[in-house]
Amino acid sequence: MVDDLWLNESFAEWACYHAAVEATEFTESWVGFTNARKNWAYRQDQLPSTHPIAADNVDLRAVEVNFDGITYAKGASVLKQLVAWVGLDNFVEGIRGYFKEFAFSNSEFKDLLAALEKASGRELQSWAQEWLQTAGVNTLSPEFELDADGRYTSFAVRQTAAADQPTLRRHRLGIGLYDAVPNEDGAVRLVRRTSLETDVVGELTDVAALVGQKQPDLLLLNEGDLAYAKIRLDERSLATVIGGISTLDDALARALCWGAAWDMTRDAEMSASDFVALVLSGIGTESDAFGVSRIPGYAAQAVNSFSAPGNKAALRETWEQGLRKLLENAEPGSDHQLSFARAFAGAAHSEAALNDLEALLDGTLAFEGLAIDTDLRWTLLNGLARNGRADADRIAEELTRDNTISGQEHAAAARALRPTAEAKAEAWEIAMVRDDVANETQRSVVMAFQVNGQDEVLAPYVERYLAAADTMWEEKGTQRASTALEFIFPRPLASQELLDRVDAWLESSPANPAAKRYVREGRADVARALAAQAKDAQG
C-alpha cells in the first residue's frame, strides 16, 4: 500500500542505529540519534504542516512533501518505542515470524502488527492508530510531593498535548534517579542511583514504585530514550543540569538533558540566556560527536532568535567570547576544536574576533592541530563577509584558491552574506528570479540571504518574498520553490507586525497550498521566537 511507504524509510533508519549498537563498536550510536535526528523530528512535528507518520501519499507530489523528519526520525523513534513496548526479544521473534510467513509475497503493516501481537501478547491495533495515524508530540512532566526528609510521598507523570494535536498516547517510559556523588579526589559526579520502566497511559500515571525514594539531584524522565516525547525537568533537576551537565557521565542521559533544555527554551519555559550558559559550561567535555557539532547551533539560534532585544548584545558577546575560550582549550586536532572554530566564525562580530578570523586566514594566528583547510577557509571568510569585512574582490581572491563547483557555491553564498543593499539585490536575483543557476548554487544563496543583524537591508524583502510566494510554486517548480520559500522567509525580522502582515497574506493570497505551507512554517518560527524573547526578558 502507498500509505505504508513510510515503513521502508522509518525501519531502515531504526535498523541502522540498532545494528550499530548491537553488532559494532559504535555502541553509543543512539546518543547521536538523540542529539541530532530526534530534534529534527520534534521540530517538524510542532510545525503547522505536521502530519501522521502513515500519511496519505496519494501521488508522487505528496511523497515529496511528506517524506521529511516525521517519516525518517519520528518514524524510527516510534519503532524504537514499539520495541520497548513489546520487548526486544518479542519484537525479534515477531519479525522472524513475519519474514517467514510473507517471504516472496506482499504484505501490509497490519500483517507486521499481527506478528508482533502474537509474539508479545500486546494489543497493537489501537497503539498503531494513536502513534501512526495522528500527528504531534506529547510532553511528559513529573508531578510529586515530598515529606520533611525529602522523600517522595506521591509521584506521577503528567502527559499533555498541543491543543491542535490533542492525542494522548501510550508510552513505555524509563525514569532515572541521579545523585551528585563525590569521587575519591573530591570531584562531584552525577551517578545513577536507580532506574525503572513503566507504562504511561492517559493524562496522569501514578508511579507507586518511587514513593519512599529520596528526591534525587536529577530526575530524568525517558531514561534510555525509549519514548518519543518532550520531557520536562523539575526545578531542582534543571538547576542540577545547568550547574553541572558535564558531571553526568552517561552520554545518553546527557543527550536527554540537552534535548529537554532545548525543548524548554524553544517553548519559552527556559530563557535563552540560561540555555547559552548551559552550553558554554558543558559542551567542552561532551563526548558525542553529533552533540558537539549540533548543540552549538542550537545555542546560536538561542542567541540570534530567542534572546530579548535588551539582552541580545550582551549575550552575543558572551557567546562569542565563550566560543573563543572553548577553541583555545580544545584538544589539538579534535572534533571539538573544529566544531568550535566553525561556531566561533559564525558568532564573530567584535573587532577582536573578526581580526582573529582574518589572522587565521592569513596564517598569523594558529591553534595547534587546527588545519585551515578549504572548507574551513570558506567558513572563516563567511564570518568576515557577514560583518562587511570581505568585499567582492576578497571573495573572488578566495575563489581562485578553490575554483571548483563547490568553491563557486561557497563564493555565491559569501557574496549573499554581505550586509549591503547591492549584495542582497544580486542574491535575490539568483535565488528567486533567474532560471540559469544550478540548484545547489541557488540553495547556497538562499541559505545565506537572511542574516540576523542586517535588518535595514533585509526589510524591503518582506513584501518581495510574499509577492514571489504568490506564484513561485508554478513558475519555479517544486525543488527551487520549496528551497527558497522555506529558507528565505524573513525570520530575522521577527515582530508582531511581521506576523500580522503574513496573516493577511495567508488570508488573501492565491498561492498554491504547498507554497502556503512554507509560509505558515516561517510564521510559526517567528511566533515561537517572539514568545522565547518575552521569556528571556523576564530573566
MOTAZI-V23222 format. One line per field, one symbol per residue. ss: DSSP state (H for helix, E for strand, - for the rest). psi: psi as a letter, one per 20 degrees, with the letter a starting at -180 (. if undefined). burial: 1 if it has 24 or more other ideal C-beta (glycine too) atoms within 12 Angstrom, else 0. A space follows every 10 residues. Layout:
ss = ???
psi = ???
burial = ???
This chain:
ss = -HHHHHHHHH HHHHHHHHHH HHH-----HH HHHHHHHHHH HHHHH----- ---------H HHHHHH---H HHHHHHHHHH HHHHHH-HHH HHHHHHHHHH H-------HH HHHHHHHHHH ----HHHHHH HH------EE EEEEEE---- EEEEEEEEEE ---------- EEEEEEEEEE EE-----EEE EEEEEEEEEE ---EEE-HHH ---E---EEE E--------E E---HHHHHH HHHHHHHE-- HHHHHHHHHH HHHHHH---- -HHHHHHHHH HHHHH---HH HHHHHHHHHH HHHHHH--HH HHHHHHHHHH HHHHHHHHH- ----HHHHHH HHHHHHH--- HHHHHHHHHH HH-------- ---HHHHHHH HHHHHH---- -HHHHHHHHH H---HHHHHH HHHHHHH--- HHHHHHHHHH HHH-----HH HHHHHHHHH- ----HHHH-- HHHHHHHHHH HHHHHHHHHH HHHHHHH--- HHH--HHHHH HHHHHHHH-- --HHHHHHHH HHHHHHHHHH HHHHHHHH-
psi = qhijhhhggg hggghhgggg ghjaimikhh ghgghfghhg ggghijqhjq rqgmrnnhah hhghhinbhg gfggghghhg hgghgipggh gggggghghg hkpkrqrrhh hggghhghhh jppighghgh hhjqrrprpp qqprqqahjk qpiqpqpppr qqhimjpprp popqpqppqo pprhjippqo ppgrrrqqpp pahpoqnhii piqpprhooo qkpilhqnqq qqprgggghg ghilhijoho hhhghhgggg hgghghjkip qhghgggggh hihhjpiphh ghhgghhghh hgghhiqqhi igghhggggg hghgghghiq ppjrhggggh gghghhiphr ggghhgghhh hijipqppio pmagghghgg hhhgghjkjo ahhhghghhh hmmrgghhgg gggghhhqlq hgghgghggg higqijpqgh gggggghigo ppjkggihgi ighhghghhh ihghhirggh gggghgijpl hikprhhggg ggggghhiqj qqhhghghgh ggghhghggh ghhhghhi.
burial = 0011111011 1011111100 1000000111 1111111111 1111111111 1111101000 0000111111 1111111111 1111110101 1001100100 0000000010 1110111011 0101001101 1111111111 1111000000 0100111111 1000101111 1111111111 0000000011 1100110111 1000101001 0010111111 1111111111 1111011101 1101111101 1111111111 1111111111 1111111111 1111111111 1111111111 1111111110 1100110111 1111011101 0001111111 1111111110 0011011101 1000101001 0100011111 1111111011 0001100110 0100001111 1111111111 0011011101 1100001010 1111111111 1111001100 1101110111 0110010101 1111111111 1111000110 1100110010 1101111111 1111111111 111111000
